[in-house]
């Protein structure tokens, strides 16, 4: 028996980006490469050397993360103290605490490639270049998301402004006096006469 209602349709699944599509494969290839390099080093020297490399990476990575965390906490407490005293907080001179922590995490992970990447992230000039690039990429993604999602934050901000060439926002209030009790509106007293602001 047919009821006339169409069968329910399932919503289309959003397309995955290329990065997300190949991420599991690249992680698996990275793990295989790490294990292969560790076996090559163990074959060239000894298993004790591989063990010492892994323990050294763990100790060095822990030290780096602990130091970066202390520095970030110190910068945060100084900024809060400056803000409470009414002074504008100075921008962080060193920067890169997130990249330093990521470098420490890569040092902690067992493997030679992750250790090499972690050591590279601890180099200050490379940190500055990477942080600038990440900041630009983040700003671009925010702009794209604001442009692609109508009704989002960027769209609401644009709609809240009055469309004038100079971009000025005019604050005001509209008062409507509709009904029979409204008295004369101007010199002519007609309903179509403009009303002056009060």
C-alpha positions as CSV (number, residue, x, y, z in Angstrom):
1,X,0.0,0.0,0.0
2,X,1.4,3.4,-1.0
3,X,0.9,6.3,1.4
4,X,2.2,9.0,-1.0
5,X,5.1,10.1,1.2
6,X,8.5,9.8,-0.4
7,X,11.1,7.6,1.3
8,X,13.4,9.5,3.7
9,X,16.6,10.6,2.1
10,X,19.8,10.5,3.9
11,X,21.8,13.8,3.9
12,X,24.8,13.8,1.6
13,X,28.1,13.2,3.4
14,X,30.5,16.1,3.3
15,X,33.6,15.5,1.2
16,X,36.7,14.8,3.1
17,X,39.8,16.9,2.3
18,X,42.9,15.4,0.7
19,X,44.8,15.7,4.0
20,X,42.2,13.8,5.9
21,X,41.9,11.2,3.2
22,X,45.6,10.4,3.2
23,X,46.3,10.9,6.9
24,X,45.9,7.3,8.0
25,X,48.1,6.1,5.2
26,X,50.8,8.6,5.9
27,X,50.8,7.7,9.6
28,X,51.1,4.0,8.8
29,X,54.0,4.7,6.4
30,X,55.7,6.9,9.1
31,X,55.4,4.1,11.7
32,X,56.8,1.5,9.3
33,X,59.7,3.9,8.4
34,X,60.4,4.6,12.1
35,X,60.6,0.8,12.9
36,X,62.8,0.1,9.9
37,X,65.2,2.9,10.9
38,X,65.4,1.6,14.4
39,X,66.2,-1.9,13.1
40,X,68.9,-0.5,10.8
41,X,70.5,1.4,13.7
42,X,70.2,-1.7,15.9
43,X,71.9,-3.8,13.2
44,X,74.7,-1.3,12.6
45,X,75.5,-0.8,16.3
46,X,73.6,-2.7,19.0
47,X,70.3,-2.9,20.7
48,X,71.7,-1.0,23.7
49,X,72.4,2.0,21.4
50,X,68.8,2.1,20.2
51,X,67.6,1.8,23.8
52,X,69.9,4.7,24.9
53,X,68.6,6.8,21.9
54,X,65.0,6.2,22.9
55,X,65.7,7.0,26.6
56,X,67.7,10.1,25.7
57,X,64.8,11.3,23.5
58,X,62.3,10.7,26.3
59,X,64.4,12.6,28.9
60,X,65.3,15.5,26.6
61,X,61.6,15.8,25.4
62,X,60.3,15.8,29.0
63,X,62.8,18.6,29.9
64,X,61.9,20.7,26.9
65,X,58.1,20.4,27.6
66,X,58.6,21.2,31.3
67,X,60.7,24.3,30.5
68,X,58.3,25.5,27.8
69,X,55.3,25.0,30.2
70,X,57.1,27.0,32.9
71,X,57.9,29.8,30.5
72,X,54.3,30.0,29.2
73,X,52.9,30.1,32.7
74,X,55.4,32.8,33.7
75,X,54.4,34.9,30.6
76,X,50.7,34.4,31.4
77,X,51.1,35.5,35.0
78,X,53.1,38.5,34.0
79,X,50.5,39.5,31.4
80,X,47.7,39.2,34.0
81,X,49.7,41.3,36.5
82,X,50.3,44.0,33.9
83,X,46.6,43.9,32.9
84,X,45.5,44.3,36.5
85,X,47.8,47.2,37.1
86,X,46.4,49.0,34.0
87,X,49.4,48.6,31.8
88,X,48.9,47.0,28.3
89,X,50.7,43.7,28.3
90,X,53.8,43.6,26.1
91,X,53.8,41.0,23.3
92,X,55.7,37.9,23.9
93,X,59.3,38.4,22.7
94,X,60.3,34.7,22.4
95,X,57.2,33.2,21.0
96,X,56.9,29.7,19.8
97,X,56.1,28.0,23.1
98,X,53.5,25.9,21.3
99,X,56.1,24.8,18.8
100,X,58.6,24.2,21.5
101,X,56.1,21.9,23.3
102,X,55.4,20.1,20.0
103,X,59.2,19.6,19.5
104,X,59.4,18.2,23.0
105,X,56.5,15.8,22.3
106,X,58.1,14.7,19.1
107,X,61.3,14.0,21.0
108,X,59.4,11.9,23.5
109,X,57.8,9.7,20.8
110,X,60.0,6.7,20.0
111,X,61.7,7.0,16.7
112,X,64.5,8.7,14.9
113,X,62.5,10.7,12.4
114,X,60.3,12.2,15.2
115,X,63.5,13.0,17.1
116,X,64.9,14.8,14.1
117,X,61.7,16.8,13.6
118,X,61.5,17.6,17.3
119,X,65.1,18.9,17.3
120,X,64.3,21.0,14.2
121,X,61.3,22.6,15.9
122,X,63.6,23.7,18.8
123,X,65.6,26.0,16.4
124,X,64.4,29.6,17.0
125,X,64.7,30.9,13.4
126,X,62.7,27.9,12.2
127,X,60.1,28.5,14.9
128,X,59.6,32.1,13.8
129,X,59.1,31.1,10.2
130,X,56.7,28.3,11.1
131,X,54.7,30.4,13.5
132,X,54.3,33.2,10.9
133,X,53.2,30.7,8.3
134,X,50.7,29.0,10.7
135,X,49.3,32.4,11.7
136,X,48.8,33.4,8.0
137,X,47.2,30.0,7.2
138,X,44.9,30.3,10.2
139,X,43.8,33.8,9.3
140,X,43.1,32.7,5.7
141,X,41.0,29.7,6.9
142,X,39.0,32.1,9.2
143,X,38.3,34.4,6.3
144,X,37.3,31.5,4.0
145,X,35.0,30.1,6.7
146,X,33.4,33.5,7.2
147,X,32.9,34.0,3.5
148,X,31.6,30.5,2.9
149,X,29.2,30.3,5.8
150,X,26.4,32.8,5.3
151,X,24.9,33.7,8.6
152,X,28.2,33.2,10.4
153,X,30.1,35.7,12.6
154,X,31.6,37.7,9.7
155,X,28.2,37.9,8.0
156,X,26.5,39.1,11.2
157,X,29.2,41.8,11.6
158,X,28.7,43.0,8.0
159,X,24.9,43.1,8.4
160,X,25.1,45.1,11.7
161,X,26.7,48.0,9.8
162,X,24.6,50.4,7.8
163,X,25.6,50.3,4.2
164,X,27.2,53.7,3.6
165,X,30.2,54.4,1.5
166,X,32.3,55.7,4.4
167,X,31.4,52.7,6.6
168,X,30.2,54.8,9.5
169,X,27.7,53.3,11.9
170,X,24.8,55.6,12.6
171,X,23.4,55.2,16.1
172,X,19.7,56.0,16.3
173,X,16.2,55.2,17.4
174,X,13.1,55.0,15.4
175,X,9.9,56.2,17.0
176,X,6.6,55.5,15.3
177,X,3.5,57.3,16.2
178,X,0.8,55.3,14.5
179,X,-2.8,55.5,15.5
180,X,-5.5,58.1,16.0
181,X,-4.0,59.6,19.2
182,X,-0.9,60.9,17.3
183,X,-1.2,64.6,16.9
184,X,0.0,66.8,14.1
185,X,3.4,65.8,12.8
186,X,4.7,68.9,11.3
187,X,3.6,72.2,9.9
188,X,1.1,70.6,7.6
189,X,0.1,67.9,10.1
190,X,-0.3,65.3,7.3
191,X,0.7,61.7,7.8
192,X,3.2,61.8,5.0
193,X,5.2,64.7,6.3
194,X,8.6,63.8,7.6
195,X,9.1,63.9,11.4
196,X,12.1,65.6,12.9
197,X,14.2,63.7,15.5
198,X,13.5,64.7,19.1
